[in-house]
Amino acid sequence: MNPAPTSPKNPPTVRVLLPLPLGDGYDYLSSQPAPEAGTLVEVPLGKKIGIGVVWGDGGGDVAAEKLKAIGRLIDHPPLPEATRRFVDWVAHYTVTPPGAILKMVLGGKLRELKAKDAALGGTAFGETALGETPPALSPEQRDAANQLIASVDARAFSATLLDGVTGSGKTEVYSEAIAAALRQGRQVLVLLPEIAMTAALIDRLTARFGMRPIEWHSELTEKQRRLNWHAIARGDARFVLGARSALFLPYADLGLIVVDEEHEASYKQEEGVIYHGRDMAVVRASLGAIPVILASATPSLETMHNVQQGKYRHVILRRRYGKASMPAIKLVDLREEKMPAQNFISAPLIEALQQAVATQQQAMLFLNRRGYAPLTLCRACGHRLQCPHCSSWLIEHKRTKKLHCHHCDYNMPLPKACPSCRVEDKFAACGPGIERIAEEVKHRLPDIRFAIMASDTLDGPKAAQVLVDQMDNRELDLLIGTQIMAKGYHFPRLTMVGVIDADLGLSGGDPRAAERTFQLLQQVAGRSGRSEDAGHVFLQTYAPQHPVMQALLKGDRDAFMKAELRERESYRLPPFSRLASIIVSGPDSRQALDVANQIAAAAPRLDALRLLGPAPAPFAILRGRHRYRLMLQAARNVALPVILRDWLGALKWPRSVKVQVDIDPYSFL
């Protein structure tokens, strides 16, 4: 509807979007002339004053005498058009109110600069001219870098997969593209999958550019968030390094996006606004007419499929940098190993550890399982200690001397007596976590110097940097940890990697299980032998003939990915179809199931759609809420967001029941 012409009796109106999950914005009376789109304003909202953004002309469907007037115009540059278009696009695609997306754009809430901040100006955010120290690149790296620089110089949208084996120097190569964008005076965003990676990468990039990147992640203080947000929005911060949420910030003049480790599942936001950071980075680049670089040694099948379809460019680094070579991989068949009941490290791994230490090399033991043991049960009656709020077992942690739920904040001391049979001192730890592996190492190799590296043992990037420094200074012989160790770290003296349970990720009903396991193990293996000394990787497995194990053993990634793509196509799974998940949750199981059944009954009857469920989610109870899942499968050309918006928009359910839509789900729990 076009707004009515303005007159003294018919004053102008503007639509203001608020950072709240409430509709598409509200009309307010405006001054004359009306503020331009993107202007930040104060507006009355009920009895409170809120901050919103002028999103365009008013709709004209509410009488002027019923409208309230906008208040103060906030002294800040308007949100750029590309940012506003991005908000609308993500809101439409994820079936989310645009105000929820705007909240991320404002960094959770707008933090206006304080008087004491004004003196800082832009000088706190890096030099205006680069103090570059470019590395010496190999001919292969130089050719790859030139292709990326050309995409920056084109000042147009392009998506490029930088596909390089572990240790091939992808960071140095995409840094050449970063330098090209910075020389143009434009802003650059580098996305990382884990906050813990920022410290190590910041030091490398600061040394490379003579400019410290501005950070954006959840570990920042309130003051840092305020200063960094304004520096980014005003264009003072030209180089930004952040987690997936950094993608939504209102960049004044963004010229390049780099998504490092693009295959990582950590880019998927599973709560609140549900989106995939990698996919949204491509959308943001397209809307801003800028290049995006996706970097990985183990690209996702979706990205490889886009390369095959000609949608993405493909730049390849086939060799490690310098004299380094890919590590030798050996499968340790646990069916043939004679190990005591409470031992989890095989003889070949122990021997390799001893050899590494004896030659003053370093090693890594990997198990993607936090805590001491994944299950604690009573040997008298078989009772398993379970979280009272979630469908998950409690995990024993020796570090805290408690049992923890890894899905909520619940924890408790190990009880003296079994709550089921009341027999005392009968609880037994079943299976290993990394703390139990550390205990075994300490018992069998008492002189070895080791540390544990996991998300719950690190308090942020600084704690991760402490371990990195200890490895660099040779204060440690061994790191024992989870997948956080596999993400981008470079330890020149690390030559031996042992994987305790290589089969761990292959079980369950996740259609991406084989792909994810291959990617994770390949990344873990890639920590070994990154300098001149040869690397060795030992994978303990009960399934040495599994296609994942054979692909790793033979170093044939491309054949594995082709086989996976063929299997996906035969089952019509992504990237050959589209999926959407609807998760219904509530405090009452019956009520949640009734809503799930109501949604299923109202589903559109289309030949191109297939609806599965509702069924209890694998985690049927999470944080005290009962959960049911419906899965929608559709052809690639089906507009799922439109269908879901119309379908769910016609239904009503109790306020206590929550319905979440996940387009392109990555988790099936």
Secondary structure, 3 states (H helix, E strand, C coil): CCCCCCECCECCEEEEECCCCCCCCEEEECCCCCCCCCCEEEEEECCEEEEEEEEEECCCCCCHHHCCECCCECCCCCCCHHHHHHHHHHHHHHCCCHHHHHHHHCCCCCCCCCHHHHCCCCHHHCCCCCCCCCCCCCHHHHHHHHHHHHHHHCCCCEEEEEEECCCCCHHHHHHHHHHHHHHCCCEEEEECCCHHHHHHHHHHHHHHHCCCCEEECCCCCHHHHHHHHHHHHHCCCCEEEECHHHHHCCCCCEEEEEEECCCCHHHEECCCCCEEHHHHHHHHHHHHCCEEEEEECCCCHHHHHHHHCCCCEEEEECCCCCCCCCCEEEEEECCCCCCCCCCCCCHHHHHHHHHHHHCCCEEEEECCCCCCECEEEECCCCCECECCCCCCECEEECCCCEEECCCCCCEECCCCECCCCCCECCEEEECCCHHHHHHHHHHHCCCCCEEEECCCCCCCHHHHHHHHHHHHCCCCCEEEECHHHHCCCCCCCEEEEEECCCCHHHCCCCCCHHHHHHHHHHHHHCCCCCCCCCCEEEEEECCCCCHHHHHHHHCCHHHHHHHHHHHHHHCCCCCCCEEEEEEEEECCHHHHHHHHHHHHHCCCCCCCEEEEEEEEEEEEEECCEEEEEEEEEECCCCCHHHHHHHHHHCCCCCCCCEEEEEECCCCCC
